[in-house]
Amino acid sequence: AISLLYWFYSTQQPDASPLAARAGAATCTCRFAVSGGVGKLRNRRTVRMASKETGRNSKPLVLITGAAGDIGTTLTRALKSAYRVIGLDIVEAQEADASFEFDLTSADSVQLALKHVADQYGTEVAAVVHLAAYFDFSGEESPLYEAVNLEGTRNLLRALRDFAVDRFIYSSTMLVH
């Protein structure tokens, strides 16, 4: 079995930037290991403008995969007052500030969706909350577990290499318990 591990370290640091203070900026290093290869998502001290349009929207950017699902929709509603929430899902995430449809099992689809995010909102991201996953309550074996949960997460992490991500939050399924 191939394992996917991640961890992050964060310490609150005072910062002169009012935006960073409002966003609760922290020094954060997020590392991930996929099949033995270790990568590092960029280390950032402050959260900058979430939009390329200077001064137009100063809310930090949060990307949520699985944003159209029950947990994703609830999380989107909870974060919208303080963050610009971008939903990434196989269907439109109606509660998000913007939504990009993508197929997590297709590296090209994930790359294209994140290219659109970068073009419209920039590459500085306060957090990626990865909720998208496959789970079948029947308990039957399915190739979708590996395709969505393992390969899909790998596709997402690879596509995020060009982004400055402060936090990567991975929510798994009940399968790991």
Backbone hydrogen bonds, N-H to C=O, Kabsch-Sander energy under -0.5 kcal/mol:
donor,donor_aa,acceptor,acceptor_aa,energy
5,L,33,A,-2.1
7,W,31,R,-1.7
9,Y,29,T,-2.0
11,T,27,T,-1.7
13,Q,25,A,-0.8
21,A,17,S,-2.3
22,R,18,P,-2.5
23,A,19,L,-2.1
24,G,21,A,-1.1
25,A,20,A,-3.1
27,T,11,T,-1.9
28,C,26,A,-0.6
28,C,44,R,-1.2
29,T,9,Y,-2.0
30,C,28,C,-0.5
30,C,41,L,-0.6
31,R,7,W,-1.9
31,R,29,T,-0.5
32,F,39,G,-1.5
33,A,5,L,-2.4
34,V,37,G,-2.3
35,S,3,S,-1.4
37,G,34,V,-2.3
38,V,36,G,-0.5
39,G,32,F,-2.3
41,L,30,C,-2.1
42,R,163,F,-0.7
44,R,28,C,-0.8
44,R,42,R,-0.5
48,R,46,T,-0.6
50,A,57,N,-0.6
51,S,57,N,-0.8
52,K,120,Q,-0.7
54,T,52,K,-1.2
56,R,53,E,-1.9
57,N,53,E,-0.8
62,V,84,R,-2.6
63,L,127,A,-2.5
64,I,86,I,-2.6
65,T,129,V,-2.1
66,G,88,L,-2.3
67,A,64,I,-0.8
67,A,88,L,-0.8
69,G,66,G,-1.4
72,G,66,G,-0.5
73,T,69,G,-2.9
74,T,70,D,-2.0
75,L,71,I,-2.7
76,T,72,G,-2.5
77,R,73,T,-2.3
78,A,74,T,-1.9
79,L,75,L,-1.9
80,K,76,T,-1.8
82,A,79,L,-1.3
83,Y,79,L,-2.2
84,R,60,P,-2.9
85,V,83,Y,-0.7
86,I,62,V,-2.9
86,I,84,R,-0.5
87,G,85,V,-0.5
87,G,98,A,-3.0
88,L,64,I,-2.7
89,D,100,F,-1.6
94,Q,92,E,-1.0
96,A,93,A,-1.1
97,D,85,V,-1.8
98,A,85,V,-1.2
100,F,87,G,-2.8
102,F,89,D,-2.2
104,L,102,F,-0.7
106,S,103,D,-2.1
107,A,105,T,-0.6
110,V,106,S,-2.3
111,Q,107,A,-2.6
112,L,108,D,-2.5
113,A,109,S,-2.3
114,L,110,V,-2.4
115,K,111,Q,-1.9
116,H,112,L,-2.1
117,V,113,A,-2.0
118,A,114,L,-2.5
119,D,115,K,-2.6
120,Q,116,H,-2.0
121,Y,117,V,-3.3
122,G,117,V,-0.6
122,G,118,A,-1.6
125,V,123,T,-0.7
125,V,164,A,-3.0
126,A,61,L,-2.3
127,A,61,L,-1.2
128,V,167,R,-2.4
129,V,63,L,-3.2
129,V,127,A,-0.5
130,H,128,V,-0.7
130,H,169,I,-3.4
131,L,65,T,-1.4
131,L,129,V,-1.1
137,F,135,F,-0.5
139,G,136,D,-1.4
145,Y,142,S,-1.2
146,E,142,S,-0.5
147,A,143,P,-2.3
148,V,144,L,-2.9
149,N,144,L,-0.7
149,N,145,Y,-1.3
150,L,145,Y,-0.9
150,L,146,E,-0.7
151,E,146,E,-3.0
152,G,147,A,-0.8
153,T,148,V,-0.5
154,R,150,L,-2.1
155,N,151,E,-2.7
156,L,152,G,-2.2
157,L,153,T,-2.6
158,R,154,R,-2.4
159,A,155,N,-2.2
160,L,156,L,-1.5
161,R,158,R,-1.3
162,D,159,A,-0.6
163,F,160,L,-2.1
164,A,123,T,-3.0
165,V,163,F,-0.9
166,D,125,V,-2.5
166,D,164,A,-0.5
167,R,126,A,-0.6
169,I,128,V,-3.3
169,I,167,R,-0.5
170,Y,168,F,-0.6
171,S,130,H,-2.3
171,S,169,I,-0.6
172,S,170,Y,-0.6
176,V,173,T,-1.3
177,H,174,M,-1.5
